Amino acid sequence: MKEKKLGYFSAISFLSKYIGRHKRNFIMFYFGWFFDTLLGIVMPILFGVMIDEIVYHQNLSAFLRISLIFVIMSVFSCLLYFLIYAQHQYLMSMYCFDIQRDIFRQMEKCSAEYLMDAKSGDIITLIQQYARECMHFVIRNMIHLFNGVLEIILLTVYIFIISPWIGLLMLAAVPVSVVVSAKFGKKIRGYSNERSEKYSGYVSYVYEIFTAIRDIRLLGTKSKVNRKIVAKNKELFQVNIKSGVSTITAQNIIDGTNLVIQLAIFALAAWLVGSSHMTIGLLTVVLAFFTKLTWRVSGVSGSYLDSQNRVGYIQRIHDFMHAPTEEYWKGTHELNVSHGKIELKDIAFAYKTGGDVIKDFNLQIEAGERFALCGKSGCGKTTLGYMMIGFFKAQVGEIIIDEQKLSDCSLRSVRKNIGMVSQDVLLFAGSIKENLLLGKPGASDDEIRSALERARYLGICRVLARRV
């Protein structure tokens, strides 16, 4: 299946189902920032009116009334921030948890063949880091970006009302910002995808080192491992530098344009005040608004460039959520093992990345018979075992148990009736009983004791310090 490449709006579409689960909280969070944006526009205007009332009209009572409104709005702004960050803390926990839980559920469903090729570091990074980046994307690259564009429009309209010439000068900064952001955005997204690929490989390698540290010491390969760690870090640094240079270059072009326009506005505003075409209060508003406008234009362009990095992270989650799963297994019948006769007829299997592992393989094992399958590494012994428990499906041929085709049976019943002891055994932290209960959460103590007896392990448990 061809992978879908996400852009800004398709990334929003992908995240919309998670946003919808916490719609009320996101609406409250958004309106908190919306009112904060409005306050940021109204308060400089009030300040300008206060100055004009004192300088030109000597109206102290009007000055005091406006000052009271100013104080009330400042207090309201403080309460608003409390509401905003209360919602932020809730969403940072619950919204991210929803994404992490879905990633984990997808991992449980993924086909064994896909998981064999997947990098463990990539999946760990998806759950621990990229899920949180989805929240940053919504806050910084959706909500703040939209409010930033809205504030630019409102500021520009008000300045046009004060002075069309100053408004035109301010507008000159916007197209430069848009063009530069579009030009560098695609490049930064490419660097983000490259960094994600290299970072997941790096984390996977570190994880493998942790699991094989005794073997590394035994083989005396510490120097070689260290050199490889350094090489992988260098690759990451190089990608980060390229991405950083692109971002800084774009920001410097935008900031340089804003500086030139700022000098022109200062000169024009000075002439307007000197010729009595503008009051000192309006000049204060214009300067405050221009500072906010340049900051907002720079912030919006920076937010867009930053969003390209996060689209790359969301792309990784999207690809994983659409990875092949065990749903390809269509069997629904219940497997009933009465004797244990096993037949493998004309079995063939090949991995996507290599040639045939098994071809035209036939085998019959009678009920109660003990059978050892031997062969060189890579000849397909483990693959056959995985096919017996439904991790892999024979591309040609059939596996038949007690006259029942394995492909016609549900995976749940197959794994309920067929056991497999892997070469690498995993025990979770906790007691033996807690580990056994993972297979059957409601098992009684007698059932656990019976399972240990059949596995010839009960005697060992009796001498352990913690017993079962």
N, C-alpha and C positions, 0 to 999 in steps of 0.2 A: 504494500500500500504506500502510495506516495505521501510524504509528509507535507502537511499544510504549513506554509510559512506565515507566521503572524506578523501583523503590523500593529500600529497603535490602536486602531479601532477594533481589530479582530482580537487583540489581547483583552480589551474591555469586554467584548462579547463572551470570551471564554470565562472571564472572572465573574460575569453577571449573575450566575446561579449562586455563587457564594455571597455576593453582595445582597442578593434578594433575601437570603436567610436572615439577615440582620438589617432589613430595610429601614425600620424605625430608627435604629441607632445611627445609621449612616445619614438619614435625613436630619436628625437632631445635630449630628456632628457638622454636616454641611451648613445648616442655617446658623450655627454658632459662628463659623468662619465668615459666612455671608454678612451677618450683622457687624462683625468685627471690621470687614472691608468697608461697609457703609460708614461706620464710626470714623475710620481712618480718612474718609473723604469729608465728612461733615465738620469734624473738629478743627481742621485748619481754616475752614470758612468762618466758623464762629470766632476763632482767634483774630482773623482779619477784620471782622466786623467790630470786635472789641477795640482794636487799635484805632479804627476810623472814628468810633464814637468818642474816644478820648482826644485824639489829635485834632480832628476837624470840628467836632460838635461840643466838646467838653461836657458830654452827657454822662455824668457819673452813675445815675440810677440805671440807665440802659446797660452800662458797662457791668454793674453789679448783677443785674438780672441774667445777662448772658454768661457771666462768670459762674453763677449758680447752676445754670444748665450745663456748662462745661464740666463742673465738678460731678453733677449727677451722672453724666455720660461716662466720666472716668470710672466712677464706682460701678456702673453697669458693665463697663468693659472688663473689670476685674472679675465680676460674677460670671461673665460670659466665658472667660478663660477657665474658670473652675468647671463649668459645664462641658466645655470642649475637651478638656484633658481627662475628665471622668469617662466620657464616651470613648476617647482614644484608648485608655487602658483596657476597657471592656473589649473593644474591637481587636486590639492587638493580641488579646488572648483568644477570644472565641472565633474570630474570623480566621486567624492563622491556624487554629486547631482544626477547623473544618477542612481546610486544605490539606494539612498534615494527615488527618484521618483518612481522607480520600486517597492520598498517595499510598498510605500503608495498606488500605483495602485493595488498591490496584496491584500492589506488590504481591499480596496474597493470591491474587487471581492470575498473575502473569504466567505465561507458559514457561516450563522449565528450560526450554531451548533458548528463550529470550534472556532469562535470568543468568544462564551460563555465560552469555556474551556480555551481559551488563557489567558495569564497573560498580563495585560496592561503594566506592567513594562518591560516585555520582548520585546514587540513591540516598546516601546519608546526607549529602549536601542539599538535595531536593527537600528532604524533610526538615532539616535543621536550619538552613539558610534561605533557600529560594522561596519557601512558603512565607517567610516574613517579608521578603522583598515584594510579594504580592500586595501586602498591606501598605508598604511604602509607596507602591505604584498608585494605589487608590488615593492616598492622602496627598502625596507630593505632585504626582503627575496627572491626576484627574481633578481633585477638588481644588487644590491650590492653583493649578494651571487654569481652570475655568474661572475661578474668582479673580485671578490675575488679569485675564483677558477682559473680564467685565469691568474691573477697576480701570484698566487702560482706556476703555471706551468712555466711561463716565468722566474721568479726569480730562480726557481730550475734549469732550463736548463742553464741559464747564469752561475750559481755557479758551475755546473758540468763542464762547459767549463774551468773555472778558476782552479778548483780542484775537481776531482771526489770524493776524500775522504770526503771533507767538504760537497759535495752534498749528499753523502750517509747518513752522520750524520743528515743533515737537513731533509731528507726524512723520517727518523725514527719517526719524530713527527706526520706525516700525518696519518698513520694507527691508531695510538692511538686515535687521534682526531675523526676519522671516527667511530671507534668501540664504543667509549664513547658516541658520539652524537646519534648513532643508539640505544644504550642501554637505554639511558635516555629520548630520544625523545618521544617514545610511552607513557611512564609514564607521562611526562609533558603534552602531549595532553589530556590524561584522566583527569588530574587535571583541565585543561582549560575548558573542557566540564562540569565538576562538578561545577566549579566556575561560569560559565555562567548560569547554571540552578539556583544556589542559589542566584546569583546577580539579575536575573530577578524576582525571588520571593520576594526578599528584596525591589526592586524598586516598584513592584506592591503593596506590603503591605504599603509602605510609601505613594503611590498615593491614596490608599483607606483611609488612615488616613486623608489626606488633604481634601478629599471629605466628610468625616464623622466626622470632628473635633467637630462640635456642638453636635452631638449625643454622642460622647465620653465624652465630658464635662458633658452633661446632665445625663448620666448613671454613672458617676464617675469612669470610667475604665482607667484613665490616667496611673495609676501604672502598671496595667496589660499590657497595650500597650507598655509602656517603657521597661518592662521586655522582651517582645517579640522582640522589636527592638534590645536590647542588645544581646539576644540569636541568632538572625539572623546575627548580626555583628560578633559574636564569630565563627559561622560556616564559614563565609567568611574568617576570619583571619586564621582559621585552614587550609583551602584549600590553601590560599596564602602562608602560611608558608611551607606546604608540597611541593608546586611547586617551591618555592624559594630555599629550601634546595636541591632539585634535581638538579636545575640549577647550584647552587654554587658548589655542589659536582662534577658535570661534569666539570665545568670550572677549579676547583682546580686540578683535575687529569691531565687535559691538560696542565695547566700552570706549574705544577710540572715536567711533562715530558719535557717540553720546557726548563726549567731551567737546568736540568741535561745535556741536549744536548748542550745548550748554553755554559756551562763550558767546555765541551769536545771540542767544536769548537774553543773557545778562546785558549785553550792549543795547539791544532793542528796548528792554524793560527800563534801563536807566534813562534812555531818551524819552520814553513815554511818561515817566514820573517827572522828569525835568520840564517837560512841556505841558504838565498838568492834565495829561490824557489818562492818567492812572493814579489812584490814591496809594498811599503807603500800605494800607491794609490789603488792597488787591495785589500789590507787589509781593507782600508776604505770602499771600495765597498762591500766587504764580510760582514763586521760588519753591515753596513747600510741595506744590503739586508736581513741579518739574523733577524735583528730587525723588518723589514717590514714583513718578512715571518712568524715569530712567532706571530706577531700582526694579520696578515691575517688569519693564521690557527686558532687562537683563535677566530677571528671575524667570520670566516665562520662557525665554530662549534657552536658559540653562536647564529649566525643568524639562523642556522638550528633548534636549540633548541627553539629559539624565534618563529620561523615559526609554530611550533606545537601548540603554544598558539593561534596564529592567524588562523590556520586551524580550531580550535574549534569555533572561532567567525564566520568564513565563513560558517561553518557547520550549524550554527543557521540561517543564512540568507538563505542558500540553502533549509533547511527544510521548512522555512516559505514560500519561493517562490514556493514550491511544495505542499503547503497545499490545502485541498479541497476548491473548489470555487463554485459559483452558476452556473457554466457551466453545472452542472449535470441536470439542468432544461431544458428540451428539447422542451417545448411549443413554438410555433411560431405564433399562431393565435392572432388576436386582440380581446381583451375582450370588449364587448359592453353591458353596463349596462343600460337597458331601464326601468325596473321596480324595481329590487332589491330583487327578491326572492332568498333565500339561502337554499341549501340542503346539508347536510353532511351525507354520506351513508357509513356505516360500517367502520368508520375511526379507524385506529390503528397507534400508534406512540410510539417509545421507544428511549431514549437516549443511546448512546454507553456505558456510565458509569453506567447505572442503568437498572431497569426492565421496564415493560410497564407503560407508563404514561396514555395513552388513548387506549382503546380496545373495539372493536365492538360498536362504538359510532354513534348514529343516531340522527339527528336534522333537523327540517324544520322550517324556518322563512319566513313568507309571506311578500310580498312587502309592505313597509310602516309600518310594525310591529316593535314595540320597545321591545327588549328582553334583560333581565338581566340574566347572567349565574353566579350562585353563587356556592361556594364550599370551602372546606378547602384548606389551603396552600399546593401547590404541586400536586393538583389533575388534572392540565392540562388546566386551564382557559387561562393563558397567552400563552401556547403552541398552543392552538386552534386559538388565535388571530394571532400569528406569522404564522400559516399555512394559514390563510385567505389572508395574504399579500405576501406569497411566501418565507418567511424566512425559514420555514421548509416545507418539502413535506411529505404528508401522505404515510407511508410505505405500508398501505393497505387501500383500499377504495377511494372514490372520493369526492371532494368538487365541487358542481355545482351551478353556479350563472346564473339565467335567461336561464336555459337549456344549459349552456356552461360549459364544464369541465375546472376547473381552471388549471389542469396540461397540457391542450392543448394550453393555452394562454401564451403569452410572459410575462416575469416578468415586463417589462417596462409598458405594458398596464394594468397589474394587479395593479401595484402601482399607476398608473395614475388614476384609477377609484375607488380604495378602500383606505380609509384613516384610520389612527389609532392614537389615543392619548395615549401615554405611561404613565405609572405611574410616571416615572422620566423624566421630560421634560428638554431638553437642549436648552439654548439660547446662541448663539455666541456673543462675544463682538461686540457692534454696535447697530444700531437702529432697531426697529421692521421691518421697510421696508427692511433693508439689510438682515435680517433673512428670510423674506418672499421671497425675490428674489433668495435665494438659490434653492427654489423649481422650480421657473420659472424666469430665469435671465432677460428675455425680457418683463416681465409683465409691463403694464402701471399703472399709478396712479389710474385710474378707476377700474382696475382689482384688485388692492391691496385693495382699499376701499370696493369693493364688497365682497372680501374674509373676511375682518374684520367684515362686517355687518352680513354675514351668520354665523360667529363664535360668534356673540353677543359680539364683543370686541371693536367695533368702539367707543362706548361711553366712555369706559375706556381710550382709546388712546387720546381723546379730552382733558382730564384733566391732562395728563402726561406733564411734563416740556418740553420734547423734541418732544411731539406729536408722529407721526408715524416715 
